[in-house]
Each structure stands twice: as C-alpha cells, then as structure tokens.
Amino acid sequence: MISNRESLSMAESKAFIESNENAVELTKFIKKFSGIDLKKARELRLKISELNLMKVKSDQISKIIDLLPETTEDLNKIFVDISLDEDESHKILNTVKEFIK
C-alpha cells in the first residue's frame, strides 16, 4: 500500500526494500548501481534542498543522488525540461563533489 508519494533515490529506497525477504535480487541490483550509501544520500538530499533553488524538485534531487553528476553536461541530462543557470549548476555540482568517493 502506498502511504506517501515521495521520490527516493536508489540508496534511500534500499532501506525499505531490505526488510522484504523476497527482494534479494532487487537489493543486489541497487547495491551494484548505487554509488552512495543511505546516510550520505540523505545528507546530500538535505544539502541540495538547503540550496533553495526554486527549479530543483524532489524527483530531480533523487536523480542527482543516483547519478552523482560531475559535469554540467551530466547535470543537464537530469534537467531536460528546464535549464539551470551557471550559478545554479555550480552550486549543485560543488555539493555533489563533497560526496563523491
């Protein structure tokens, strides 16, 4: 049953999936493709939200956490329907760089 419609990154969704014994394969998939752990994912979501960028929505933050873009070109692939100005892009990319291994 859906109790909340909130966009989650792969790392954040893994916490919900791990409690289900039937989701072992999905958990392995997420672990393979997620470049960040749950604690860092939540911290990154908070830091990006605190930038107070009006154009950035929750689902886009989830994609940023999943993809961890390192360049403006990578970031623009997430923001297809809108364009970020240079300052907004740099703020997001600098925040993401703090969390890249």
N, C-alpha and C positions, 0 to 999 in steps of 0.2 A: 504494500500500500504506500502510495506517495503521500508523505506528510509535509513536504516542503519542496518548492521548486527553486533550488539554488544551484547555480553552476559550480561544479567541482573540478579540480584538476585530477589527473590520474593518481597522484600521490595522496590527495585528500580522499578520493573515492576508495582507495585501497583499504583504509581504516574501516569502512563499512562492509566491504566485501570479505575481509579476513574472518569475520565472525560466521560466515556461511561455509560449512564444510564442503558443499557442492561446488564451490567456486575456486578450487585449487588452480585450475588451468588459467582462469582469468587473473588470479593473483600473480602467477608466474609471468604472464604477459605484461602486466603493469610494472612489475619489478624490472623486467628486461628493458622496457622503453621509458621508464620514468627516470629522469636524471637528477631527482631531488627527493629527499625524504619528507615525511609528513610535517615534522617540526619546521624545517626550512621552508616548505611550501606555504604553511600558514603564516610564517613570518614574512615571506616575500609578498603574499597577498595583502597583508596589513600595510607593508611599506609602500606598495604601489597604490593602495587605496588612500593612504595618507598624503600622496602627492596632490590629491584633489584635482585631478584632471577630468574635466566635465565630459570629454569624449570617450573616456575609458569606462567600459561597462564590466560587470562581473564575469560574463562569459568570455570576454576578451582577456581579462586577468587570468582566467583558468588556462587559456591557450598560451599565454605568456609563460606561465608556470610549467606547462607541459613541454613547450618548445625551447624555452630559455634562449631567446634570440640574442645574437651577439652583434649584429649589424642592423643598420637602418633598413636595408633591403629585407632582411628576415622579419623584422618588426612590421613592415608594411604588408607582408603577406597575411598577417593577422587582421590588420585594419583595412580590409578591402573596400568597405562601403564608405569610409571616411578617411581623411588624410590628416595626419599629425603634423604639426609644425616642427621645426628643427629642435626647438627648446623642449617640447613635449617628448620627442623621440629620445633626446639625450638624457632626460630625467629618468625615463623608463629603462634605457639601456644601462645607465650607470647603476641603477638599483639592482638590475639583474646581474651585473658583473660581480656584485658583492656575494652572490650565492653560487656562482659557477665554480666548480671544483678545480 
